[in-house]
C-alpha cells in the first residue's frame, strides 16, 4: 500500500497524510477500432482522499457587538472521503474523403454512465451554533457530443 506523508511543524508535530494520498487506484481502459468507428470504455476506482473537518464551533462577541464564529478542527487530513468510481464510454465515427484520408469525426461520449454521486470535497458552515456539512459532488451522468473537422 502506497502512502504519501507530509510533515510540516506548523500544522502538527506528527506526520499526516498528504492531500494527494490516495491509497488505491485502479483503471481499466478498453479501445476498439472497426472500420470508421472507434469505441472506448473506461472504469475508474479510487479510495477516498484525506481531508480535515471541523469538530466543533464557538462564537465570540467582539467589542463592536458583532459575533464571530470560529471552528475547531480534527487532526490534519485525519478523515477520508468516500471511495470514488465511475464508468465512461465513447463512440466516434470518422469521415473520409475520396482518397480515404480522415477529414474529421463526430462522437458521443457519456461521462459517469451510471450517475454515481462521487464526493469531490465537503463544505462546512455554522448555522445556529451547529456545523452543517454539505457534500460537493463531481459531475453526474454527462453526455457530450463532439464534432471535429480537418480543413487541410
C-alpha positions in Angstrom: 0.0 0.0 0.0 1.5 3.3 -1.1 1.3 6.3 1.2 2.1 10.0 0.8 3.0 11.6 4.1 3.8 15.2 4.9 5.5 16.7 7.9 5.0 20.4 8.5 5.6 21.6 12.0 3.2 24.5 11.6 0.3 22.0 11.3 1.3 19.3 13.6 4.3 17.8 15.4 3.3 14.5 13.8 3.3 13.2 10.2 0.0 13.4 8.4 -1.4 12.2 5.0 -0.8 14.5 2.1 -3.8 15.9 0.2 -2.9 13.5 -2.7 -2.7 10.4 -0.5 -5.0 8.1 -2.5 -4.1 4.7 -1.2 -5.6 2.6 -4.1 -6.4 3.5 -7.6 -7.4 1.1 -10.4 -8.3 1.9 -14.0 -9.4 -0.3 -16.9 -9.4 1.2 -20.4 -10.6 -0.6 -23.4 -10.5 0.7 -27.0 -11.7 -0.9 -30.2 -11.5 0.3 -33.8 -13.8 -1.1 -36.5 -13.6 0.5 -40.0 -14.7 4.1 -39.5 -15.8 3.6 -35.9 -13.8 4.0 -32.6 -15.2 2.6 -29.3 -13.8 3.2 -25.9 -14.8 2.4 -22.3 -13.0 3.4 -19.0 -13.7 2.3 -15.5 -12.0 4.0 -12.6 -11.9 3.1 -8.8 -10.0 5.1 -6.2 -10.0 5.1 -2.5 -11.0 8.3 -0.7 -8.8 11.3 -0.4 -7.9 12.7 3.0 -9.5 15.8 4.4 -9.7 17.9 7.6 -13.1 18.6 9.1 -14.3 20.8 11.8 -15.0 19.0 15.1 -16.8 21.9 16.9 -17.5 25.6 16.8 -17.7 28.5 19.1 -18.8 32.2 18.9 -17.1 35.2 20.3 -18.8 38.6 20.8 -16.5 41.3 19.6 -16.1 44.7 21.2 -18.2 46.3 18.5 -21.1 44.0 19.3 -20.8 41.7 16.3 -20.5 38.0 16.8 -17.7 36.0 15.0 -17.9 32.2 14.6 -14.8 30.1 14.8 -14.2 26.4 14.2 -12.0 23.8 15.9 -10.8 21.1 13.5 -9.8 17.5 13.6 -6.1 16.4 13.1 -4.8 17.4 9.7 -6.1 15.1 6.9 -7.3 12.5 9.5 -10.6 11.7 7.7 -11.3 10.2 4.3 -13.8 11.0 1.6 -15.9 8.0 0.3 -14.4 5.8 -2.4 -14.7 7.1 -6.0 -15.8 5.2 -9.0 -17.2 5.8 -12.4 -17.5 4.4 -16.0 -17.2 6.5 -19.1 -18.0 5.3 -22.7 -17.4 6.9 -26.1 -18.0 6.2 -29.8 -16.6 8.2 -32.7 -17.5 7.9 -36.4 -14.7 9.1 -38.8 -15.4 10.9 -42.1 -13.1 10.1 -45.1 -12.8 11.8 -48.4 -12.4 10.0 -51.7 -8.7 9.4 -51.1 -9.5 7.7 -47.8 -8.0 10.5 -45.8 -9.5 11.3 -42.4 -11.5 14.6 -42.7 -12.9 14.6 -39.1 -15.2 12.7 -36.9 -18.4 13.1 -34.9 -18.6 11.5 -31.5 -20.8 10.8 -28.5 -19.3 10.2 -25.0 -21.1 9.5 -21.8 -19.3 10.5 -18.6 -20.2 8.7 -15.4 -22.6 6.3 -17.2 -24.4 5.0 -14.1 -24.7 8.5 -12.5 -22.8 7.7 -9.3 -22.5 10.5 -6.8 -18.8 10.9 -6.1 -17.8 13.4 -3.4 -15.3 16.0 -4.7 -15.0 17.8 -1.4 -17.0 18.9 1.7 -18.2 22.4 2.6 -18.7 23.3 6.3 -20.8 26.2 7.6 -22.0 27.2 11.0 -25.8 27.6 11.5 -27.4 28.2 14.9 -24.1 27.0 16.6 -24.2 23.7 14.7 -21.8 22.6 12.0 -23.6 21.9 8.7 -21.7 19.6 6.3 -22.5 19.6 2.6 -21.0 17.2 0.0 -20.0 18.8 -3.2 -20.1 16.1 -5.9 -18.3 15.7 -9.2 -20.4 15.7 -12.3 -23.1 13.1 -12.5 -24.2 11.5 -15.8 -23.0 13.9 -18.5 -23.4 13.3 -22.3 -21.1 15.1 -24.7 -21.3 15.4 -28.5 -18.1 16.2 -30.4 -17.6 17.4 -34.0 -14.0 17.7 -35.3 -13.2 18.7 -38.9 -9.9 18.9 -40.7 -9.6 21.5 -43.4 -6.2 20.6 -44.8 
